[in-house]
Amino acid sequence: MFSMMISGSVHGVDGRAIAVEVDIASGLPQVNIVGLPDPAVRESIDRVRAALRNCGFVFPLERVTINLAPADLRKEGTAFDLAIAAGILAASGQLPGELFAGMLLIGELALDGAVRPVPGVLAMVEQARRAGIGRVMLPAGNVAEAALIGGMERFALTHLDELGAPGRPRDWAPLRRAADLACAGVPGEANATAPPREGGEAGGCGDYGDVIGQPIAKRALLIAAAGRHNILLSGPPGTGKTMLVRRLPGILPDLTEQEALEVTKIYSAAGQLPAGVSSLIRERPFRSPHHTISTGGLIGGGTIPKPGEVTLAHRGVLFLDELPEFSRQALEVLRQPLEDRFVTIARARAVFRFPSSFMLAASMNPCPCGYWGHDSVTDDRSCHCTSVQIARYRAKLSGPLLDRIDMQIEVPRPASYDMPNGEMTTAMMREKVAAARERQEARRRMTGIDWNGDLSGAALRRTARLSKDSSLLLREAFDTMGISLRAHDRVLKLARTIADVEERDTIDPEHIAEAIQYRKLDLQS
């Protein structure tokens, strides 16, 4: 007897439909799983066998062949358990196969038949809907996540015996009602406001009004947030570099509907979506990995690659504190995602592509001890590094990487402890960012590009209209500073954002001059 069920897996961050074909034939009792299964999939037969027996079903003592198609795609994880169990029940005649027609089956089985949640449900359900599948049976713990994709009839399963008994299938209406009840708190299927995420959430990031001084750095961060420009803060210890960057999510605009779906799907595929989530993630991700992170941890990796930090920061901020302390190899792999906004990881049997459209924020000290150029009256706060040590320290950051960082800002020690009046607050900065974003949204219909930081080529030339004096100033800076053509375009994009913040259509000389001043490392060289 033969049966076929539909299950799913995650390929990168996208869902893939997997056909689970079960054939039961006469012969010595044995079970073969084919179709490039990983060890977790091979072990599923032991979980399925125990679950069927403990729920009153009979595991066939015949030759059972299970094929996971397409056969050339490597399969991993435990999400196939439920589909394999249903396929065996249908092929052995214990339950009618037509009950599962046009249905996506996802779930891990415990030995007693309990159905456990699995990661990546959002991506699998989204793909199933695009493929025209209208029903999904999945663990009750994943129902709220699946409800973020509308247009699907959902059945919440907590135990395998809820399917029925041999030859006597149960009414599945209670399973549908249980799914509807679990999704009652998801208004509009995908329009709810997400709770703050654990580990890298934007909520509770503090107010810029609490930061003493640093008006230039605050202004720079406002411009970086308005145009999604990469930014590097350099200064001695204790001047507020980390505090300034950690408040950055508070001034960023909220995710759009499409962006929220992308981010939520990534966290679902990575298994980092909080249990029982009932809405899309609405806050922009803020990721801050430790400087000991490996190359694979940063861009993704593994036998079957998983998302790295650059993908988990998609549509948000990737903060690299103490930038020169990261390994040179880890920093160099950032060059492709910073330029292309995606990461490509090739394996022998497949090529994986991960989105990585993020804003890079970094901080560093000017030298190994941290006090080079620091004004201090005490010897213990004076720099004792040699020129060779400073050069070796800065050499960890390659020219091509620094070229991709739009803004390089010095954060000196505040001249006074007293907080000046009229200090910029997060609310004030967020309002200015929102106004600049509106101007970019109005131009998006012409360029098709959301952020000034992503402008290039003809789109940059159309939107960055220079006055005659501005053009002369930019040309002079290019000739005298010896900046690269990439840095030239980044100055131009930065000036466009400064003009947007100032609510100007034309880029004036003062906008070019301010943008040039934000290229501190180019000026020093």
Residue pairs with C-beta under 8 A, 6 or more apart in sequence:
1 23
1 24
1 91
1 92
1 93
2 21
2 22
2 23
2 24
2 91
3 21
3 22
3 87
3 88
3 90
3 91
3 97
4 19
4 20
4 21
4 22
4 87
5 19
5 20
5 22
5 83
5 84
5 86
5 87
5 90
5 100
5 103
5 105
6 17
6 18
6 19
6 20
6 83
6 102
6 103
6 104
6 105
6 128
6 133
7 17
7 18
7 19
7 20
7 79
7 80
7 82
7 83
7 104
7 105
7 106
8 15
8 16
8 17
8 18
8 79
8 104
8 106
8 120
8 124
8 125
8 127
8 128
9 15
9 16
9 18
9 73
9 75
9 76
9 77
9 79
9 80
9 120
9 124
10 16
10 77
10 119
10 120
10 123
10 124
10 269
11 73
11 350
11 352
12 269
12 305
12 307
12 352
12 353
12 354
13 123
13 265
13 266
13 269
13 270
13 307
13 311
13 354
13 355
14 123
14 127
14 265
14 269
15 120
15 123
15 124
15 125
15 126
15 127
15 128
16 73
16 124
16 127
17 104
17 127
17 128
17 131
17 133
18 68
18 69
18 70
18 73
18 75
18 80
18 83
19 67
19 68
19 69
19 70
20 66
20 67
20 68
20 80
20 83
20 84
20 87
20 105
21 66
21 67
21 68
21 69
21 87
22 64
22 65
22 66
22 84
22 87
22 88
22 90
22 91
23 64
23 65
23 67
23 91
24 60
24 62
24 63
24 64
24 88
24 91
24 92
25 62
25 63
25 65
26 62
26 63
27 62
27 63
28 63
29 60
29 61
29 62
29 63
30 63
30 64
31 45
31 49
31 64
31 65
31 66
32 64
32 65
32 66
33 41
33 42
33 44
33 45
33 66
33 68
34 65
34 66
34 67
34 68
34 71
35 66
35 67
35 68
35 69
35 70
35 71
35 73
35 75
36 68
36 71
36 72
36 73
36 74
36 75
36 349
37 68
37 75
38 74
38 75
38 76
38 77
38 304
40 76
40 77
40 78
41 68
41 75
41 76
41 77
41 78
41 80
44 78
44 80
44 81
44 84
44 109
45 66
45 84
47 78
47 81
47 108
47 109
47 110
47 111
48 59
48 81
48 84
48 85
48 88
48 109
49 59
50 111
50 112
51 81
51 85
51 109
51 110
51 111
51 112
51 113
51 160
52 58
52 59
52 85
52 88
52 89
52 113
52 160
53 59
54 111
54 112
54 113
55 113
55 159
55 160
55 161
56 161
56 165
56 166
57 89
57 94
57 160
57 165
57 166
58 92
58 94
58 166
59 88
60 88
60 91
60 92
64 88
66 84
66 87
68 75
68 80
72 349
73 349
73 350
74 304
74 349
74 350
76 304
77 118
77 119
77 120
78 108
78 116
78 118
79 106
79 107
79 108
79 118
79 120
79 124
81 107
81 108
81 109
82 105
82 106
82 107
82 108
82 109
82 115
82 137
82 138
82 157
82 160
83 105
83 106
85 109
85 160
86 95
86 100
86 105
86 163
89 95
89 163
90 96
90 97
90 99
90 100
91 97
93 167
94 166
94 167
95 163
95 164
95 166
95 169
96 169
99 169
99 172
100 137
102 133
102 134
102 135
103 133
103 135
103 136
103 137
103 155
104 124
104 125
104 128
104 133
104 135
104 136
104 137
104 138
105 136
105 137
105 138
106 118
106 121
106 124
106 136
106 137
106 138
106 139
106 142
107 115
107 116
107 117
107 118
107 137
107 138
107 139
107 142
107 157
108 115
108 116
108 117
108 118
108 139
109 115
109 116
109 160
110 116
113 159
113 160
113 161
114 158
114 159
114 160
115 139
115 140
115 157
115 158
115 159
115 160
116 139
116 141
117 139
117 141
117 142
117 275
118 139
118 142
119 268
119 269
119 270
119 271
119 273
120 268
120 269
120 271
121 138
121 142
121 145
121 146
121 268
122 145
122 146
122 148
122 149
122 264
122 265
122 268
122 269
122 273
123 265
123 268
123 269
125 136
125 138
125 146
125 149
125 152
126 149
126 261
126 265
128 136
128 152
129 149
129 151
129 152
133 152
134 151
134 152
134 153
135 152
135 153
135 154
135 155
136 146
136 152
136 153
136 154
136 155
137 154
137 155
137 157
137 175
138 146
138 154
138 155
138 156
138 157
139 156
139 157
139 158
140 156
140 157
140 158
140 178
140 179
140 182
141 275
141 276
143 154
143 156
143 178
143 179
143 182
143 183
144 182
144 183
144 185
144 186
144 276
144 277
144 278
145 268
145 273
145 277
146 152
146 154
147 154
147 179
147 182
147 183
147 186
147 189
147 278
148 186
148 189
148 190
148 261
148 264
148 279
148 280
149 189
149 190
150 189
150 190
153 176
154 176
154 179
154 180
154 183
155 172
155 175
155 176
155 179
156 175
156 176
156 178
156 179
156 182
157 163
157 175
158 178
162 170
162 174
162 175
163 169
163 170
164 170
183 278
185 192
185 278
186 192
186 278
186 279
190 257
190 261
190 279
190 280
191 257
192 278
192 279
192 280
193 279
193 282
194 260
194 264
194 277
194 279
194 280
194 281
194 282
194 283
195 274
195 277
195 279
196 202
196 203
196 204
196 283
197 267
197 272
197 274
197 281
197 283
197 285
198 274
199 272
200 285
200 286
200 287
200 288
200 312
201 283
201 286
202 249
202 250
202 252
202 283
202 284
202 285
202 286
202 316
203 283
205 246
205 247
205 248
205 249
205 250
205 286
206 243
206 246
206 247
206 250
206 426
207 247
207 250
207 425
207 426
207 427
208 218
208 244
208 247
208 250
208 251
208 423
208 424
208 425
208 426
208 429
209 423
209 424
209 425
209 426
211 218
211 240
211 243
211 244
211 247
211 423
212 240
212 414
212 417
212 419
213 240
213 414
213 415
213 416
213 419
213 420
214 239
214 240
214 244
214 411
214 414
215 420
215 424
216 409
216 410
217 233
217 240
217 241
217 244
217 409
217 411
218 244
218 424
218 429
219 424
220 231
220 407
220 409
220 518
221 231
221 244
221 245
221 248
221 251
221 429
222 251
222 424
222 429
222 432
222 433
222 501
223 229
223 407
223 494
223 497
223 498
223 501
223 518
224 230
224 231
224 248
224 359
224 361
224 406
224 407
225 248
225 251
225 252
225 359
225 429
225 433
226 432
226 433
226 436
226 437
226 452
226 497
226 500
226 501
227 436
227 440
227 451
227 452
227 453
227 493
227 494
227 496
227 497
227 500
228 359
228 451
228 452
228 453
228 454
229 359
229 406
229 407
229 452
229 453
229 490
229 493
229 494
229 497
230 338
230 359
230 360
230 361
230 362
230 404
230 405
230 406
230 407
230 453
231 359
231 360
231 361
231 362
231 405
231 406
231 407
231 408
231 409
232 323
232 361
232 362
232 363
232 364
232 402
232 405
232 407
232 408
232 409
232 521
233 241
233 244
233 245
233 361
233 362
233 363
233 364
233 409
233 411
234 241
234 363
234 364
234 365
234 366
234 408
234 409
234 410
234 411
234 520
235 241
235 365
235 366
235 410
235 411
235 412
235 413
236 365
236 366
236 370
236 371
236 373
236 374
236 412
236 413
237 365
237 370
237 371
238 413
239 411
239 412
239 413
239 414
240 411
241 363
241 411
242 321
242 363
244 411
245 317
245 319
245 321
245 361
245 363
246 286
246 288
246 319
247 426
248 286
248 317
248 319
248 361
249 283
249 284
249 286
249 316
249 317
250 426
250 430
251 426
251 429
251 430
251 433
252 284
252 316
252 317
252 433
253 433
253 434
253 437
254 282
254 283
254 284
255 263
255 280
255 281
255 282
255 283
255 284
255 315
257 280
259 315
260 280
260 281
260 282
261 280
262 314
262 315
262 355
263 280
263 281
263 284
263 285
263 314
263 315
263 316
264 273
264 277
264 280
264 281
266 307
266 311
266 312
266 314
266 355
267 273
267 281
267 312
269 306
269 307
270 306
270 307
270 311
270 312
272 312
284 315
284 316
284 317
285 312
285 313
285 314
285 315
285 316
285 317
285 358
286 313
286 316
286 317
286 319
287 309
287 312
287 313
287 316
287 317
287 318
287 319
288 319
288 320
288 321
289 297
289 298
289 309
289 320
291 320
291 321
291 322
291 325
291 326
293 309
293 326
293 330
294 301
294 330
295 301
295 327
295 329
295 330
295 333
296 302
296 308
297 308
297 309
298 308
298 309
298 310
298 330
298 333
298 334
299 308
299 309
299 310
299 311
299 333
299 334
299 337
299 343
299 345
299 354
299 356
300 306
300 307
300 308
300 310
300 311
300 343
300 345
300 352
300 354
301 308
301 345
303 347
304 347
305 345
305 347
305 352
305 354
307 354
308 343
308 354
309 318
310 318
310 334
310 337
310 343
310 354
310 356
310 358
311 343
311 354
311 355
311 356
313 356
313 358
314 355
314 356
314 357
314 358
315 357
315 358
316 358
316 359
317 358
317 359
317 360
317 361
318 358
318 359
318 360
318 361
319 361
319 362
319 363
320 326
320 360
320 361
320 362
320 363
321 362
321 363
322 363
322 364
322 365
323 331
323 362
323 363
323 364
323 397
324 364
324 365
324 393
324 394
324 396
324 397
326 396
328 396
328 398
331 396
331 397
331 398
331 401
332 398
332 401
334 360
334 401
334 404
335 400
335 401
335 404
336 343
336 344
337 343
337 356
337 358
338 360
338 404
339 404
341 355
341 356
341 357
341 454
342 353
342 354
342 355
342 356
342 357
343 353
343 354
343 356
344 351
344 352
344 353
345 351
345 352
345 353
345 354
346 352
357 454
359 453
360 404
360 405
362 405
364 397
365 372
366 372
366 373
366 374
366 390
367 383
367 385
367 389
367 390
367 393
368 385
368 389
368 390
368 393
369 383
369 384
369 385
370 383
371 381
371 382
371 383
372 383
372 385
372 390
373 383
374 381
374 382
374 383
374 412
374 413
375 412
375 413
376 382
376 413
385 393
402 408
402 521
403 484
403 486
403 487
403 490
404 486
404 490
406 453
406 490
406 493
406 494
406 518
407 494
407 518
407 519
408 518
408 519
408 520
408 521
408 522
409 518
409 520
410 520
432 501
435 500
435 501
435 503
436 497
436 500
436 501
439 500
439 503
440 450
440 451
440 452
440 500
441 450
443 463
444 450
446 462
446 463
447 455
447 459
447 462
447 463
448 459
449 455
449 459
452 463
452 493
452 494
452 496
452 497
452 500
453 493
453 497
455 463
455 464
455 493
455 496
456 489
460 489
460 492
460 493
460 496
463 496
464 492
464 493
464 495
464 496
464 507
465 505
465 506
465 507
466 474
466 506
466 507
466 512
467 506
467 507
467 508
467 509
469 508
469 509
470 495
470 506
470 507
470 508
470 509
470 511
470 512
473 509
473 512
473 513
474 488
474 491
474 492
474 495
474 512
477 483
477 491
477 512
477 516
478 488
481 516
481 519
481 522
481 523
481 525
482 525
483 491
483 519
483 522
487 519
487 522
491 512
491 515
491 516
491 519
492 507
492 515
494 515
494 518
495 507
495 511
495 512
495 514
495 515
496 507
498 507
498 511
498 514
498 515
499 505
499 506
499 507
499 508
499 511
502 511
504 511
516 523
517 523
